[in-house]
Amino acid sequence: MNKRLVIALGGNALGNNAEQQLELVKETAKTIVDLSEKGYDIIVGHGNGPQVGMINLAMEFSANNGGKTPYMPFPECGAMSQGYIGYHLQQAIQQELHARGINKECATVVTQVVVDENDPGFKKPTKPVGSFYSKEDAERIAAEKGFTFVEDAGRGYRRVVPSPIPQRIVELNVVEKLVQAGVIVITVGGGGIPVVETEKGLKGVAAVIDKDRASSLLALNMHADMLVILTAVDRVCINFNKPDQKELASMTLEECAKYEAEGQFAPGSMLPKVQSCAEFVRKNEHGGEALITSLSRAAEALEGKTGTVIRK
């Protein structure tokens, strides 16, 4: 049986607009197909912060400025982002497979993820979505729209929305069947469409689930051998951007907790990645490990040449 990898793609693997994304995902596809060629079963999750923010903003702008576009609720915007990001990824992966003469299929599953309607995350928005703004523009939009903005890791100000903890992946059995059939599966896009359980069935809610947390839950449920979170850096660092910055080749669960308590990881950036990896490793009964590294060096990281491995 092949080893299973759940790969969570960060925003650097995607683009700020459709044209840019179509180009960027060609490189992403090469990495994914490289790993598939090495005999791994690949399940891909991805973020959607910029994309869902753009879709929501465009729909809202049109609805509020005399356009004929109806107001589009946030869950529907999330579903739209899943669809078009998945389309770009699967098309690029299919092209890369074809170019290498590999007879393998790739498919996107539009995925719902159940959250608790009483999750405290609904009372305190934390998840960045949409574009970066200057402080002045953020304050103006906040006054006009009632949005909440936060400063995001020195890169500018971004709108934040609730980010509840994922509880259950609705289409999990579908994903399992596709993986068993040898398909490269793209799922829990943007963390999944957040839904709550009601007497009448599932109902979408205005939130964005963190893609790393959703990918961690997916990896646990799929009994993955490794959760791989791909981001903009080769290795996790402590004292980031300081003279005594130090790259970490590995972390134990104890070290993860220690560095988190020290405030070493930025809340909107590295912190959810480390927490998600630690969660997967802690709950995994089969000795699975987690890896944080850059997209371009993923294959090297799996060979132990770079990256940060989180283990018990």
Steps between C-alpha positions, in 0.01 A plus 500: 500500500632844404577755768238773525591867501256779577650815350374841613585771247561853623414822321842513330395196295204694365458853362342837566290475184386231256773566240782496755361187663486309171876556463593431863311170521716359218793496744273368776390217269863399434561456873180298549571274200864456615368361829239286325776352280689403817206275591307717743121522505437874491210691655518877458346774714545870431428846634262755349545816709579743217260331257191481723566858608515618137182314406313634803623854436407490131152365569443751778625791290267411213201447730561831678569712193194451284619178341265213421712247687315379809679510835693174536531344850848411624454117484407528132809714441703223666343240270582716196863527610520121552370448149731730311814427703429127468447540125836676462684243714348191342552635148869572571548160666324323211725678249813410698391134526431491126837662418677224696290222351351407837159333483346652812198717571444809711168635631368773728235429763297805607518437872284602795647499851279496810575756772335563838257793485605585858869507412661800679667589169172653383529766771859594418588518125863402436526355146656738242319515164532718192764752403756690706418864579683796647396599852312802364302299242424226755362755746286661228350167383443389861304821563296456180433125513537406865775251411774406746862550387828389657865557419632183332864406567640838386346469153209741545145485633246233405137437577441220750195272527408226751713186484322215683675168568415226244308207651406265215567474126169424333634350175774293668373165367501636144861612541596157641345318203678724251838453671448123504434523125839668451368852442693811613228678699462872570273551800423724803575798275532815707453282807166377367165677478404556867161349584306436821263212567132594536177300525449557126855402406822687438502880479788722381637767734707817444851393595826365360647184650878505524629278219781361715257390773268345242794323335611370841152356562500356148840337558378344824177373346679364192765326718771688311863413559596865490341845500705734279437873531660695216570867562740780400800388709718189491498455876319628808707762682513632852594866559371559145645808325729570795884488509488171690248333266537121510365239258356183652556161332258334740270565797352272761148563630658641818710743298196607295319587824805678644557719192129576474495614865796727423301663216748382237238444228284773343124435558397568137797322349713220654302437822203312341745293296696388806181443702344295219811284464520445876130405509550240226809350664344500849181320392654267243509148636714365216814707561436750222720808476444850363721714280511874434705616203492700177318389185817502288691272740225258603663195338836580667325550834339157479852361457609682817715760324301803616169589665388478863369160615259490798501170686393367839 
